[in-house]
Amino acid sequence: MSTTHARPTKPYLTALAVTGAGVAAAYLVGTAFPVVSALTIAVVLGILTGSLPSLSEETRKAISGVTKKLLRAGVVLLGLQLSLPSVLALGPGTLLAVVLTVGVTFLGTIGLGRLLGVPRGLAMLVATGFSICGASAIAAMEGVVKREDSDVATAVALVTFYGGLAIAAVPLIGGWLHLDAVRIGEWAGLSVHEVAQVVAAATPAGSAAIAVAIVIKLSRVVLLAPMVAAVGVAERHRPADGKRPPLVPLFVLGFLAMAAVRSTGIVPGAALDVAKIACTLLLAGALFGLGCAVRIGNLVRTGGRALLLGLLSTLLVGTTALVTLSVLG
């Protein structure tokens, strides 16, 4: 009896131990070097771990099962980072600029992906990550779109690379264009991919720029739930293995519920801090698991076209953000 239970339990416990070690390492490195998010580091560590011949197939399958649970829990907690009153305080012009920039970047990147011959799943993930909030958005979207595990790793790598370039480019170009500190912060919040990258890009312009950059960045995150839900509805017409995904994934509803709770103002600041760390750890665990399933050969084969797509998408979001802010902000 005990032997029967031991067989399925051992790979699961091993999967938890491996994933936990990967998350701990990713979080520690991300804390030491905050410009590179723990989520990005988790993907890299996952790819390296997945390439180890000592990792059994049973353990890989167990990690995959753990990954799905961590992903959904992490996206739900992500909602607690959103305060809708703070977002609404930006004003109708800036909010319209956010919606237009996200929409143009998302649809434009998908169109560019088709022109370049990039796989649909990869183009969808890049479009989501570049238009909304980097690796977190990619982690949320990968649950509803048909894609390869290597597509997730590629999309996160592109977010890291081009977001890193934007850290230097935004203040530099902002200076050439004679933008004031607040406008540089607005542009960073509307165009740079990861939250940590947004802060780094706005820092040279001062504290006022950082404050507005973060709020605008979070206003982009608000659009994550409707975007994932809309794609989920569209994907019902592309069922995989005869199965249709739910009309609106439960984790998306959880995300919205947490955002509503945060917006009431009843959640203590200490609890929000803990939830933010927990969210990072959960999403890091999910991306570590996805990285373990990546095959490096597949990753290399899409390299050139994917790099070009990332470049064009970065130029698209940066230009659209600057134009919409100039007209509407």
DACORGI-V436926 format. One record per residue. N is the residue number from 1. PSI is psi as a letter, one per 40 degrees, with the letter a starting at -180 (999 if undefined). NEAR is the number of other C-alpha atoms within 12 Angstrom. D_CENTER is the distance of its C-alpha to the mean C-alpha in Angstrom with 1 decimal. Layout:
# DACORGI-V436926
n->(N	N)
psi->(PSI	PSI)
near->(NEAR	NEAR)
d_center->(D_CENTER	D_CENTER)
This chain:
# DACORGI-V436926
n->(1	2	3	4	5	6	7	8	9	10	11	12	13	14	15	16	17	18	19	20	21	22	23	24	25	26	27	28	29	30	31	32	33	34	35	36	37	38	39	40	41	42	43	44	45	46	47	48	49	50	51	52	53	54	55	56	57	58	59	60	61	62	63	64	65	66	67	68	69	70	71	72	73	74	75	76	77	78	79	80	81	82	83	84	85	86	87	88	89	90	91	92	93	94	95	96	97	98	99	100	101	102	103	104	105	106	107	108	109	110	111	112	113	114	115	116	117	118	119	120	121	122	123	124	125	126	127	128	129	130	131	132	133	134	135	136	137	138	139	140	141	142	143	144	145	146	147	148	149	150	151	152	153	154	155	156	157	158	159	160	161	162	163	164	165	166	167	168	169	170	171	172	173	174	175	176	177	178	179	180	181	182	183	184	185	186	187	188	189	190	191	192	193	194	195	196	197	198	199	200	201	202	203	204	205	206	207	208	209	210	211	212	213	214	215	216	217	218	219	220	221	222	223	224	225	226	227	228	229	230	231	232	233	234	235	236	237	238	239	240	241	242	243	244	245	246	247	248	249	250	251	252	253	254	255	256	257	258	259	260	261	262	263	264	265	266	267	268	269	270	271	272	273	274	275	276	277	278	279	280	281	282	283	284	285	286	287	288	289	290	291	292	293	294	295	296	297	298	299	300	301	302	303	304	305	306	307	308	309	310	311	312	313	314	315	316	317	318	319	320	321	322	323	324	325	326	327	328	329)
psi->(d	d	d	d	d	d	d	d	d	d	d	d	d	d	d	d	d	d	d	d	d	d	d	d	d	d	d	d	d	d	d	d	g	e	d	h	i	d	d	d	d	d	d	d	d	d	d	d	d	d	e	h	e	e	h	i	d	d	d	d	d	d	d	d	d	d	d	d	d	d	d	d	d	d	d	d	d	d	d	e	e	h	h	d	d	d	d	d	e	d	i	d	d	d	d	d	d	d	d	d	d	d	d	d	d	d	d	d	d	d	d	d	d	d	d	e	f	h	i	d	d	d	d	d	d	d	d	d	d	d	d	c	f	b	d	d	d	d	d	d	d	e	e	e	i	h	i	i	d	d	d	d	d	d	d	d	d	d	d	d	d	d	d	d	d	d	d	d	d	d	d	d	d	d	d	d	e	f	i	i	d	d	d	d	d	d	d	d	d	e	d	i	c	i	d	d	d	d	d	d	d	e	d	d	e	i	d	d	d	d	d	d	d	d	d	d	d	d	d	d	d	d	e	d	d	d	d	d	d	d	d	d	d	d	e	d	e	f	h	h	f	e	h	h	i	i	d	h	i	d	d	d	d	d	d	d	d	d	d	d	d	d	e	d	e	e	h	i	d	d	d	d	d	d	d	d	d	d	d	d	d	d	d	d	d	d	d	d	d	d	d	d	e	i	h	d	d	d	d	d	d	e	d	d	d	d	d	d	d	d	d	d	d	d	d	d	d	d	d	d	d	d	d	d	d	d	d	d	999)
near->(6	9	9	9	11	13	16	17	17	20	26	26	21	25	35	30	20	32	42	29	23	40	41	28	28	35	33	23	22	24	21	14	17	23	30	37	43	42	54	50	40	44	47	38	37	45	33	25	31	35	21	19	12	12	23	22	20	20	32	35	24	31	40	33	25	33	40	29	26	35	42	36	33	38	48	38	39	46	39	39	43	40	33	30	20	25	29	22	16	28	18	16	18	35	33	28	35	45	33	33	43	45	29	33	42	38	27	31	39	34	24	32	32	21	18	23	20	32	33	27	34	44	48	48	53	55	53	50	51	55	53	49	46	47	51	52	48	51	54	49	43	43	39	39	39	30	30	27	37	37	42	53	50	48	51	50	41	43	47	40	30	37	45	30	29	38	38	26	29	46	35	20	23	29	18	12	17	15	23	21	28	30	36	47	41	48	50	53	52	55	57	56	58	49	46	38	40	48	44	38	41	43	29	26	33	21	19	21	33	32	29	33	43	42	38	52	49	45	43	50	46	39	38	43	38	28	35	42	29	22	34	31	21	20	29	23	17	18	17	14	9	9	12	20	26	24	21	26	32	24	34	38	26	23	36	33	25	32	36	25	25	27	24	17	20	16	21	15	14	11	17	26	17	18	27	23	27	27	33	41	41	40	46	48	50	52	56	53	49	50	44	42	39	33	26	25	14	20	29	18	17	30	26	17	26	45	30	24	39	46	28	31	44	44	30	34	45	39	27	32	43	34	24	30	35	20	14	22	24)
d_center->(43.4	41.4	41.0	39.5	36.8	36.2	35.0	31.9	31.3	31.4	28.4	26.4	27.4	26.8	23.3	22.7	24.3	22.5	19.0	20.2	21.5	18.3	16.3	19.1	19.3	15.6	15.9	19.3	18.3	15.3	17.8	20.3	18.2	15.7	14.7	13.0	10.4	11.5	8.4	9.4	13.0	12.6	11.8	14.8	17.0	16.3	17.5	20.4	21.3	21.2	23.6	26.2	29.1	29.9	27.0	28.7	27.6	28.1	25.7	23.1	23.5	23.4	20.1	18.7	20.1	18.8	15.2	15.3	16.6	14.3	11.2	13.0	14.3	11.2	9.8	13.4	13.6	10.6	13.2	15.5	13.9	14.9	18.6	19.7	22.9	21.3	19.3	22.5	24.4	22.9	25.4	25.5	25.4	22.2	20.5	21.9	20.5	17.0	17.5	19.2	16.8	13.8	16.2	17.8	14.8	13.4	16.9	18.1	15.5	16.5	20.1	19.8	18.4	21.6	23.8	22.6	22.9	19.3	18.7	17.5	14.7	13.3	13.9	12.2	8.9	9.4	10.5	7.6	5.2	8.4	9.7	7.5	4.9	3.5	2.5	2.4	3.1	4.1	5.5	7.0	8.4	9.8	12.1	13.9	14.2	16.7	15.4	16.4	14.8	15.3	13.1	10.0	11.3	12.3	9.2	7.5	11.1	11.3	8.4	10.4	13.7	13.7	11.9	14.7	17.3	16.3	17.1	20.6	20.9	20.2	23.0	25.2	25.2	25.3	28.5	30.0	29.4	31.0	28.2	28.8	26.5	25.1	24.3	22.5	20.4	19.8	18.9	16.5	14.7	14.7	13.9	12.0	8.3	7.4	9.7	11.9	12.3	13.4	15.8	17.2	17.7	19.5	21.6	24.4	25.2	25.7	24.8	25.2	22.6	20.1	20.8	20.4	17.2	15.4	16.8	15.9	12.3	12.3	14.3	11.5	9.5	12.8	12.4	9.5	12.3	14.9	12.8	11.9	15.5	17.0	15.5	16.7	20.1	20.3	19.5	22.5	24.6	23.3	24.0	23.6	26.6	28.2	25.7	24.0	20.8	21.3	21.6	19.0	17.1	18.3	15.0	14.2	17.7	17.1	14.1	16.6	19.4	17.7	17.0	20.7	21.9	20.2	21.8	25.2	25.3	26.9	24.3	25.6	23.7	24.1	22.6	19.5	19.3	19.6	17.0	14.4	15.4	15.6	12.0	10.9	13.5	12.7	9.1	10.6	13.4	11.5	10.0	13.4	15.1	13.3	14.3	17.8	18.3	17.6	20.8	21.0	23.5	21.2	18.6	21.4	22.8	20.0	19.6	21.7	20.6	16.9	17.6	19.5	16.9	14.4	17.3	18.4	15.1	14.9	18.6	18.0	15.5	17.6	20.9	20.0	18.8	22.0	24.2	23.0	23.3	26.7	27.9	26.5	25.3)
